[in-house]
Amino acid sequence: MSAPLFFAVLMVLVFAFGIAMFWQESRRMQHPEAIYGVEDSIEFIWESLDEDKLGLKKSDVRRILEWEMHYLQQPELWEQDGPPIVGGEAAARFTQEKALEAGYPYEPAQIYGVMDLQAAYLEAIGAVGEVVDLEE
């Protein structure tokens, strides 16, 4: 095979590979995945809180989210309450109980304030789906 022919075939392959990668990336962009980032959610919530920050520190926001996630990820904690709901009353109650046990007396308004903004973050990243009828 001559050098010019080899070079031409190589260029065609590189060009075809580039087109395939571009096509694959464009398909991925049509169906973006919602990726929950703990640090991103904390920043979103922190920046969305009013000027008084509900009397919380950033570490408090993290702690509230961690306890809620612990609740949501442990079926034995929510089985009796029914399907777990992000920001739901059972998750908030569990979070407040854990906070009190650890010496952090968060008020319900503080916990619900963080959880409401977490729901807003989930909506903002496209992680919230259609409303589900739990009665069926």
N, C-alpha and C positions, 0 to 999 in steps of 0.2 A: 504494500500500500504506500503510495507516495505521501510525502509530508503535507502538501496542500490539501489532498483528499482527507487525510487523517485529521487535520486541523478543522476542515469544514464539518466533518462528522462530529468532532468534539464540540464545536460551537453549536451545532443543532441540538445535541444532547443537553448542553448547559442551558440553552434557551428553553427547551422543552421542560427541563427541571424547574426553571424559574417560573414558567407559566403554571406548572402543576402546584408549586408552592403558593403562588398568588391566588389561584383558584381555591385551594384548601383554606387559606386564610380568609378569603372573602366569604366562604360558606360558614366558617366559625363566627364571623362577625354578624351574620344574619341571625344566629341563635346564641347570643351571649349567655354564659352561665352566671348565675348569681353566686358570688363568693362572699361568704361572711368573714369579715376580718375583725378580730377582737379589738385590736388597736384602732382600726378605722371606726368601729362602732362607738368606742369610748370617746374618740375625738369628735365624732358627729354629735353625740349626746352632750358632751361638754360645751361645744360651740353653740348648741341649740338652747341650752339652759338660759334662763333670764340672768340679768346682771347679778342677782344675789346667789345664783347657782343652787337654789333651794337649801342653802347652808351646808352644802356638800363640798368635799374635795374630790379631785380626780380619782384618788384611791378609793373613795367611797363608791363612786360610780362603778369602778372595776369590781369591787367587792359585791355590790348588789347584782351585777350581771353574772358574776361567777356563781353565786348561790342560786340564781334563777336557772342558769344553764345546768347546774348540778341537779336541780329538781327535774328539769325537762329530760335529762339523759338517764334518769334512774326510774325505770317503770315501777319498781316496788314502792316508790314514793307517791305516785299519782294514780295507780290502778284503781283505787277506791273512789277517786274523784272523777273518773272518766278520762277521756282523751286530754292530754296536756295542751294548754293554750299559752302561748307566749304572752306574758303580761297579764295573765288571768289571775283571778282572785286566789286560787289555790297556790299558784307560784309565788304570789306576793306574800301570802300568809307564811309559806315555808321560808321565804327570804327573810321576813321579819323575825321569825323564830330563831333562825340561825344567827342573825345579826345580834339579837338580844343575848343569845348564848355566848357569843364572842365579845360582848361588851360594847356593841354599837347600837344604841337605841334610836334607830331610824324611825321617823314618823311614817305612817302610811302614805302621806302626800309626797314624801321624798321618794319612797319606793315606787309608787305609781308614776311619779314624774319621770323617773329614769326609764321605767318599763314602757311608758307611752312613747318616749323618744326612741327607744329601741325599736318599737313597732314602726315608727316613722323611718328609721334607718333601713329596716328590712324592706319597706315599701320602696325606698329610694334606690336600693340596689336591685330591685325586681325579684325579691325572694318571697313575696306574698302572692299567693294564688287566689283563686276564686273562693268565695264564701262557701263553706261546707255545711250542709244540713245534717246536724248530728242526730236528728230524730229518726232518720231512716234506718 
